[in-house]
Amino acid sequence: MIAILDFGSQYTKLIARKIREFNIYCEVLPHSSTAEDLRKFKAEGVILSGGPRSTFEKNAPTCDEKIFDLGVPVLGICYGMQLMTKLCGGEVKQGKSQEYGPANLYIDSNFDLFKGLWLEMSIWMSHGDSVVRMPEGFQRIGHTDSCDIAAMSDTKRNLYGVQFHPEVSHTPKGKEMLHNFIFSACKCKENWTSESFIKSSILDINNRVKNERVLCALSGGVDSTTVAALLKKAIGNRLTCMFIDQGYMRKDEGKRIKKVFEEDYNINLIYIDASERFINKLKGISDPEEKRKKIGEEFIRVFEEESKKLSGEFKFLAQGTLYPDVIESAVGDVSETAVTIKSHHNVGGLPEDIDFEIIEPLRMLFKDEVRKVGIELGLPEELVHRHPFPGPGLAIRILGETDREKVQTLQDADWIIMDEIKKAGLYRKLWQVFGVLLPIKTVGVQGDQRTYSNVLAIRAVNSDDAMTANWAHLPYEILDKISARVINEVSNINRVVYDISSKPPSTIEWE
Ligand code: XMP
């Protein structure tokens, strides 16, 4: 495995994702991990991430110097390169200003790290300080117009440093460079596949669960469904799934969940129709935050009540936690290093003091890896590549107050949007597409009749991670079809508009 020591860069997760894409297992570890820790982990290579601090700051994060003597290759990226320089006896100069953005890297030696690459490549810089004297044994292997030592290596000790960020898409050849580090320097062998993950997870689950029973809280999305499919394979009928229908699901979603779980997978399913409770709870409430909070609270209450009925029966509760959440909550260790922490939207949320032991079989996986595992477990493509759907569901896509009639109107319109998008082969190309029911009425004319009815907005975005998103340029013909069908087929909508805002400054959801 490859160990990535985290110095708080916003890109650390991206390094991990890039390496996993090579079918190589890697973990993000606190920068305080010692050489001994890394030896125990059997790390075949170490990456020191970038970070927002300067090595000149008081209490700047550092690492165990013995890591450079472990005999495994080490790559320092940005802050990691500067730290490597300092700890190995070179010199770093404090920058007066930041260099941030694209630059051209001139490669001085296209062996090792830059093997097979052109002598000039575009890179992404984001730094203040720079290396001005390399430690003994190092040679310069790349420079830019403004940074004399932009890449360096000591091939004898297998130590490498780059001032730029190979992990971001703005360094187009960065992937090849990381590939060289992983396969030529670290000599890793590709063995991290969905198949190997499933095999080892089944062993782990059985070791932990033994003869006990597991309850799995389903959200209907790919993560919890994959957890359920994996558990079913590991422990068979000792798995029971619980689904709470809060009444703001998509059209026929409940039926689909029942079919997949009960019929296709033969999994015990407790289906709780709590829609009445949720819809009543939201009566008269139009503030988005209040709506979200009320749904979250009610979810916890329903879960508590229902799980109490089962208490004693189940020792474990399974959840679909993924690796990005694990890295983020491990921020405790690197908190002084990390500058911003993304605030999560929690899927439903669960009570804090529950009587279960938590089991999280996907906690070391990224989303794209979960999808591959889902496919390997035989889950339907349609489910595995389903767009993200927010925990509060359609409640935050019906702006303002909600009621049953509005839910049905939006369900019908949303169904048409999905149908046309899928028919046009666009579903997999978009991050999300959905309808939003606006809290205004406008005048229209249908037949000879004047109408005064609701407006639907279509929202479609492209994104890699939902942190930023661009509005999707859907073809006019598709927009035309959706608009015509929605107005004709959904009785109380007489106007359709298209959202052309990106995130930031807008968000993906409207509430
Ligand atoms: P925003 O609207 O913040 O959404 O740009 C970013 C992504 O998160 C999804 N989202 C949620 N997911 N529970 C969830 O599980 C929530 O409360 C929630 N709110 C937003 C949204 O659909 C988008 O993919």
Residues whose N, C-alpha, C, O or C-beta is under 5 A from the ligand:
A	BS01	XMP	H345 N346 V347 P388 F389 P390 G391 P392 A466 T507 I508 E509
